[in-house]
Amino acid sequence: MEHIKNPSSTTDKKFAYFLRNFIIDQISDIDKLMDMTPPTISNLSPEDNSYTNDSTPKIYAYLLDDEKGIGIDKENISFTLNGKDLKFTYNQDTKALVATLESILSDGEYEAQIKASDKAGNETQKKWKFTVDTIPPEVDYEVLNKIINVKKETKAEIQTTTNEPTTFIAEIFRVKDKDKGNKGETVFAFESEEFSHDFIFAWDGKDNGGNLVENGVYTVRLSVLDRAKNTTSFEEKVNVNNEAGK
């Protein structure tokens, strides 16, 4: 019976689990004793291949056994980050497996891994990666044109280059007081969806409803966001002048 006391093969391990469940824990439900379905690991956080600007991110997952299964073996769970053991808690009611970080994470890529089994010896594991990035993107820009005139078909144009893939948000405000630069209501807003290193923002002097705005000075605020949502913003003034001959 040495192979039962110190099981090495998968078959021996499962038989040892069976004996423990039947004899020691006195489980008589045949479906639970013959459980062949491994637990599932889901709802990973941070998400796989995601970016975060939080240097102490919440690292967790949900560990569930089959509805008719025998239950999770809490003594046979491991949770690691880049190969190092993490402290964790497992709530059998909510099924949440939550790691506890003992220090902040430096910027870089990380690989989390969970290994677990149920009380029938069915094993499961999950690996996922995420990147910590707390540094805002660097941005260079050039104002190609500041004057908007519909008759001359000129637009306000700003060319932007970033050191990493970003999306951008554009907001345009009416300047109420040239001296103080006070901003009025937002007349136009746009958010890009695709990540890029380079883009040209062009505004034709129309609001989000497609109507021409009044002549005057407007503030363009451009914000670039990297994959971790770090943000860098800048502002430029543009002039809408749709008077004839201007």
N, C-alpha and C positions, 0 to 999 in steps of 0.2 A: 504493500500500500504506500510505498515511499513516493510514487508518482502522484498520489493523491495529497499527501502531506505537503509536498513541494512540487506543485504542478508546473510543468514547463511548456508542454504543447498546448495548443488551443483546445483540443479535445479534453485533455486532463483538467485544464482550468475550468471549462464549462461543467465537467462532471463534479469537480470540487464545489463549485457554486451550487449545483443541484443538491448535493448532500447537505451543504450548510443550510440551504433554504428549507429543505424537507425535514432534516433531523433537528437542527439547532433552532431555526426560526419557526419550525412547525407550520410551514405553509403547505396547505393541502390542495389549493386551487391548481388543477392540472395545467390550465392555460398559462398561468403565471410561471409554474415550474418549467414548462416547455417553451418559455418565451425565447424566440429566435430573432426578434426585431431589435436592432441597435437604437439607441437614443438619437435624437436629432439636435443639431446646434444651429440656431438661427438668430435673426435680428442683431447682426454684428454691429458693434460700435467701438470706434469710428467705422464707417462703412469700408468695405474692401476697396483698395486703391484710391481712397479719398485723401483730401488734404484738410488740415485743421490749423488754425492759428492759436490754438489753446495748448500751452505747454504742460498742462495737467489734464489731459482729456479723460473723459469717462470711458473706460475700456470694459466692455461687458458683452454678454450674449445671453440667449435663452437656451437652457438645456432641458429638453423634454424627453421623457420616455414615452413609448407607445401607450395609447389610452388603456389598452388591456395588458400592458406590460407589468413587470414585477416591481419596477421603480429604480431610481438612480442610486448607484452605490456612491454615497458621499465621500467615502474613504478612498475612492479610486479616481479622483479628479486632479488633473494638473493644469495649471494656467501659466504660460511663460510669455515673456516679451524678449525678443532677440535671444532666445535660448536660456534666459535667466528666469528662475521661479518668481512668480508674483504671489503676494498675499491676496486672498479672495474670500468672498462669502457666497454661499449658495442658499437661496430661499426656496424651499420645496413647495411653498404655496404659490409664489409668483413665477417660479422657474428661472428667476434671474440669477445669473452667475456674474458677480461684479468684482473686478480687480481693484486693489488698493495700491496706488503709487506712493512710494516713500520719498520720492524726490521729483523735481520738475524734469521734463524731457527736453534735451537740447534739440535744435533743429536737425532734421534728418529723417530717413526712412526707417520704419519699424515693422517687425513681423510678430504678430500675436499668434499663439497656438493654444488650443484647448484639446486635452485628451480626457476621455471619460468612458465609463461603462455602466451598464445597469447591473442589478443584483443577480442576473443570470449569466453574466460574463460577456454580454454582447458589447463590443467596443466601438467607439466612434472618435473621430478627431476632426478638427477644422483649423486651417491656417488662413490668415488674412493679413494684408499689408495696409499701412497708412503712413502719411508723411506729415511731420510737424514743420510748419513754416510760419515764423513770426515776423518776417522781414517784409515791409511793404515794397512793392515794385518800384524800380527806378524808371523815370519817364523823361524823354526829351520830346519837345514839340516845337513846331514852327507854324506861325500864323501866315497862311498863304493869301488870305484876303479878309478885310474887315468890313467892307462896304457891301450892303445888300441893296440891289436895285432891280426890280422885276423887269422894267423896260430894257435894261442893258443885260438882263439875264445873268447878273452876278450874284454869287452866294458867299456867305461867310464860310471860310474853309480853314480847318486846323489839322495839320498833319502830325501824327503822334507815333513815337517808337518807344517800346518798352523792352526791358532786359529779360523778360520772361513772358509766357503766354498770359494774356489778360482779356477780360471783357471790359466794356466801358459804359458809363452812365452819363448822359448829357442832360443838363438842366439849363433853361434859359429864362432869365428874369428881366422884367422891365426896370430900368434904373429911374427912380422917381426924382432923385436929387443928384445932379451931376457932381456937386461939391462934396456931398457926404457919401455918395455911392450907395444910398439906401436901395434895397431890392424890393420890388413890388411883387405882385403875384407871378407864379410860374406860368409862362405862356407856351412852353414847349418842353417835353421830356421824352427821352428815348433811352432804352437799355438794349445793348447788343446781347446776342446769345452765344456766338461763337468766340472761342479763344484765339487770339492772334498777337503777334509781336508788333504789327504795324496796322494803322488804320487812318483814314481821312474822314473827319467829321465835317459835313456840309449842312448848312441851314439856309433855306430859301426865304426866310422871313414870314413863314406861315405858322399858325398855332397848331395844336394837335387836332383841331377840327378842320384844318385845311384852309382857314381864313387868313388873309393878309393881316399882319399886326400893324399897329400905328407906327408912324415914323418916330425915330428916337434912338436913344442909346440903350443897349441891352447887355447884360452880363451873361457870358457863357461859362458855365462851370462844368468841367470835364473831370470825371473820377474814373481811374482805372483800377480794376480789382483782379488780383491774382487768384489762383485756384483755391487758396486758403481763405479768401475774402479779405486779405490785407489790402488797404486802399491808399492810393495817392491821388490828390486832387489839385487842380489849378484853375485859375479864372482868367478870362480875357474879355475886354469890352469890344462890342461890334456895333455898327451903326446901320439902321434901316432908313433908307432915303429913297422913297419912291416918287418924289416930285419930278415933274416933267423937266427934261434937260439936265437933271442932276447926275 
